[in-house]
Amino acid sequence: MRDLLEAVAAGEVSPSEAEARLAGYATGDAGRFDAARETRRGVPEAILGDGKTSEEAAALAETAVETTGRAILTRTDDDQRRAVREQLADDHPDAEVTVHDRANVVVAHAADFEPPDLAATVGVVTAGTSDAVPAGEAAVLAEEMGATVERTDDVGVAALTRIVDQLDRLRGADVLVVAAGREGALPTVVAGLVNTPVIGLPVSTGYGYGGDGEAALAGMLQSCSVLSVVNVDAGFVAGAQAGLVARAIDAAVGDESRLE
C-alpha cells in the first residue's frame, strides 16, 4: 500500500486509479465505476448511456480509462458521444476513441492499453438490417473481450436459401450470437443446423400482436432446437456470454498445447 501511496504523491497514479486498486471501484460525482469487474467476472465493465446526462457519461468514461485503461459505453446518443470525445481529448489526448455509430457504442483505449487476444471466433448473425443495433453491441463486446468476430448479416428465414449458403461459415465459428426480431425464428433454424453453441438475441422489431420483441423472445424460449436466450435487445449480455465461451475455448486450447 505504501508503494501505491507514494505513486499517488508522485503523480504517477491518479487518486481514482489508487481507489480502484484498493476497493475494486472508483467513486465520482457521476457514480461508482466497477474497475475490478473484468478481473472478477471476466466481463469488462460497461457504462450504460440510458438515463445519464452527457456530463455523467463523459466523467465515467474518464474514470474507466484512468482505472482500467479502457472505457465501453453502450446505448449512447449523439450528445453523450460528443461529450466523451471532448473530455478524453482534453484529459487523455493519447487515448484512442472509436465510435460505433450503428451500435450506439463508444470504446476508448488508453495509449498503453493491451487488449486481450483469444484463440476463438464469435459469429454474430442478423436476420435483417433492422437487427443491426443490438447485434452490433454484441459484436463490439465480444471483440473487446478478445474474440475474433465474424459478421453474417441479412440471412432471415423469409428466404431459407440465404442462411443455407452461409452454413459452412457459421459452422466454423466457436459460438454464435443470432439476432432476430418479428417471430424470432432464425436462431431456432441455425441451432438445428450447426454443432456450435447458439445464443439467441431477440430484437424489438416487428409490430402489432407480439411486437417490440415479445414474440421473438417467446419463440426463442419455446425453441425445439438447443439454444440459450437473452432478453430483448440485450446485445451486451449476448456478447458477454459469447465472450465467456470464447475465453473457455481459448483456455482449453492453451491447456492442450501445453500438454503437447
C-alpha positions in Angstrom: 0.0 0.0 0.0 2.9 2.4 0.8 4.2 2.0 -2.8 0.7 3.0 -4.1 0.5 6.0 -1.8 4.0 7.1 -2.9 2.9 6.7 -6.5 -0.1 8.9 -5.9 2.1 11.5 -4.2 4.5 11.5 -7.1 1.7 11.9 -9.6 2.4 8.5 -11.2 -1.1 7.1 -10.3 -4.3 9.1 -10.1 -6.4 9.1 -7.0 -9.2 7.3 -8.9 -6.8 4.5 -10.0 -5.5 4.2 -6.5 -9.0 3.9 -5.1 -9.9 1.3 -7.7 -6.9 -0.8 -6.8 -7.7 -0.7 -3.2 -11.5 -1.0 -3.2 -12.2 -2.5 -6.6 -14.2 0.5 -7.7 -13.7 4.3 -8.1 -16.2 6.8 -6.9 -17.0 10.1 -8.6 -19.9 12.6 -8.8 -21.4 10.5 -11.6 -21.4 7.3 -9.6 -19.2 4.3 -8.8 -17.2 2.5 -11.6 -16.6 -1.2 -11.1 -13.0 -1.3 -12.1 -12.5 -4.9 -10.9 -15.3 -6.5 -12.8 -13.2 -7.9 -15.6 -10.7 -9.5 -13.2 -13.6 -10.8 -11.0 -16.0 -11.9 -13.7 -14.1 -12.0 -17.0 -16.5 -9.4 -18.5 -15.4 -5.8 -18.8 -17.4 -3.1 -17.0 -19.6 -1.0 -19.4 -21.3 2.4 -18.9 -24.9 2.4 -19.9 -25.8 5.6 -21.6 -29.5 5.4 -20.9 -30.7 7.8 -18.2 -27.3 9.5 -17.9 -26.5 13.1 -18.8 -23.7 13.8 -21.3 -21.5 15.1 -18.4 -22.1 11.9 -16.4 -21.3 9.6 -19.3 -18.1 11.6 -20.0 -17.0 11.6 -16.4 -17.5 7.9 -16.0 -15.6 7.3 -19.3 -12.7 9.2 -18.0 -12.8 7.2 -14.7 -12.8 4.0 -16.7 -9.8 5.0 -18.8 -7.9 6.1 -15.7 -8.6 2.9 -13.7 -8.7 0.1 -16.4 -7.2 1.7 -19.5 -10.5 1.2 -21.3 -14.0 2.6 -21.5 -17.0 1.0 -23.1 -20.2 3.0 -23.3 -23.4 1.4 -24.6 -26.7 2.9 -25.7 -25.3 6.3 -26.2 -26.8 9.3 -28.0 -25.0 11.9 -30.1 -24.6 14.4 -27.2 -23.0 11.7 -25.0 -20.7 10.6 -27.8 -19.6 14.2 -28.3 -19.0 14.8 -24.6 -16.9 11.6 -24.2 -14.8 12.6 -27.2 -14.2 16.1 -25.9 -13.4 15.2 -22.3 -11.0 12.4 -23.3 -9.4 14.7 -25.8 -8.8 17.3 -23.1 -7.7 15.0 -20.3 -6.3 11.9 -22.1 -5.3 13.1 -25.5 -3.4 9.9 -26.3 -6.5 7.8 -25.8 -7.9 6.2 -28.9 -11.7 6.7 -29.2 -13.8 4.6 -31.5 -17.5 5.4 -32.1 -19.6 2.5 -33.4 -22.5 4.7 -34.7 -24.9 1.9 -35.7 -24.4 0.1 -32.5 -24.6 3.3 -30.4 -21.4 2.1 -28.6 -18.3 4.1 -27.8 -14.9 2.4 -26.9 -11.9 4.3 -25.7 -8.4 2.7 -25.1 -5.6 4.4 -23.2 -2.3 4.6 -25.1 -0.8 1.8 -23.1 -3.9 -0.5 -23.0 -3.2 -4.0 -24.1 -6.4 -5.7 -25.5 -6.9 -9.4 -24.8 -6.5 -11.8 -27.6 -8.4 -15.1 -27.6 -7.9 -18.1 -29.9 -11.7 -18.3 -30.6 -14.2 -16.9 -33.1 -17.6 -15.5 -32.3 -20.1 -15.4 -35.2 -22.7 -12.6 -35.0 -25.6 -13.2 -37.3 -28.6 -11.0 -38.1 -31.9 -11.9 -39.7 -32.2 -8.4 -41.2 -30.8 -4.9 -41.3 -33.2 -3.8 -38.5 -31.4 -6.1 -36.1 -28.1 -4.3 -36.5 -28.1 -2.2 -33.4 -28.2 -4.9 -30.7 -26.2 -7.3 -32.9 -23.5 -4.6 -33.2 -23.4 -4.1 -29.5 -22.8 -7.9 -29.1 -20.1 -7.8 -31.7 -18.2 -4.9 -30.0 -18.4 -6.6 -26.6 -17.1 -10.0 -27.9 -14.3 -8.2 -29.7 -13.4 -6.2 -26.6 -13.1 -9.5 -24.7 -10.6 -10.7 -27.2 -12.5 -12.9 -29.6 -12.3 -12.7 -33.4 -15.7 -11.6 -34.6 -17.2 -12.6 -37.9 -20.5 -10.9 -39.1 -23.1 -12.6 -41.2 -26.0 -10.3 -42.0 -29.4 -10.3 -43.6 -30.0 -14.1 -43.6 -33.5 -14.2 -42.2 -35.9 -17.1 -42.7 -38.1 -15.3 -45.2 -35.8 -17.0 -47.7 -34.1 -20.0 -46.3 -31.6 -20.1 -49.1 -29.9 -17.0 -47.5 -28.9 -19.0 -44.4 -28.2 -22.3 -46.2 -25.5 -20.8 -48.3 -23.8 -19.4 -45.2 -23.7 -22.7 -43.2 -20.1 -23.5 -43.8 -19.1 -20.1 -42.4 -21.4 -20.4 -39.4 -20.1 -23.9 -38.6 -16.6 -22.6 -38.5 -17.4 -20.3 -35.5 -16.8 -21.4 -31.9 -20.0 -19.8 -30.7 -22.8 -17.9 -32.5 -25.0 -14.9 -31.5 -28.1 -14.9 -33.7 -30.2 -11.8 -33.6 -33.8 -11.7 -34.9 -37.0 -9.7 -34.4 -40.5 -10.5 -35.7 -41.2 -14.1 -34.7 -37.6 -14.8 -33.8 -37.3 -17.9 -35.9 -33.7 -17.6 -37.2 -31.8 -18.8 -34.0 -34.0 -21.9 -33.9 -33.2 -22.7 -37.6 -29.5 -22.0 -37.1 -29.3 -24.1 -33.9 -30.8 -27.0 -35.7 -28.2 -26.9 -38.5 -24.9 -26.3 -36.6 -23.0 -28.1 -33.8 -22.0 -24.7 -32.4 -23.4 -23.1 -29.2 -26.1 -20.6 -30.2 -27.2 -17.6 -28.2 -30.5 -16.2 -29.3 -30.8 -12.4 -29.3 -34.4 -11.3 -29.7 -34.8 -7.8 -31.2 -37.6 -5.3 -30.7 -38.5 -5.2 -34.4 -42.0 -6.1 -35.6 -45.4 -4.6 -35.0 -48.9 -5.5 -33.9 -49.5 -8.5 -31.8 -46.3 -9.7 -30.1 -44.4 -6.7 -31.4 -41.5 -5.0 -29.6 -39.6 -8.3 -29.3 -42.2 -10.2 -27.3 -43.0 -12.7 -30.0 -39.3 -13.1 -30.8 -38.4 -13.7 -27.2 -41.3 -16.2 -26.7 -40.4 -18.0 -29.9 -36.8 -18.5 -28.9 -37.7 -19.6 -25.4 -40.0 -22.2 -27.0 -37.4 -23.4 -29.5 -37.3 -27.1 -30.1 -33.6 -26.9 -31.0 -31.0 -26.3 -28.3 -30.1 -22.7 -27.7 -29.8 -20.2 -24.9 -31.7 -16.8 -25.0 -31.0 -13.4 -23.6 -33.5 -10.6 -23.0 -34.9 -8.4 -25.8 -32.2 -6.1 -27.3 -29.7 -7.3 -24.7 -26.7 -7.2 -27.1 -24.3 -6.5 -24.3 -25.4 -9.7 -22.4 -25.2 -11.8 -25.6 -21.8 -10.5 -26.5 -20.5 -11.1 -22.9 -21.9 -14.6 -22.9 -20.3 -15.4 -26.2 -17.0 -13.8 -24.9 -17.1 -16.1 -21.9 -17.5 -19.1 -24.1 -14.6 -17.8 -26.2 -12.4 -17.5 -23.1 -13.2 -21.0 -22.1 -12.2 -22.3 -25.5 -9.0 -20.2 -25.5 -8.1 -21.7 -22.1 -8.8 -25.2 -23.3 -6.6 -24.7 -26.4 -3.8 -23.3 -24.2 -4.0 -26.3 -21.8 -4.0 -28.7 -24.8 -0.9 -27.1 -26.3 0.9 -27.2 -23.0 0.2 -30.9 -22.7 1.8 -31.5 -26.1 
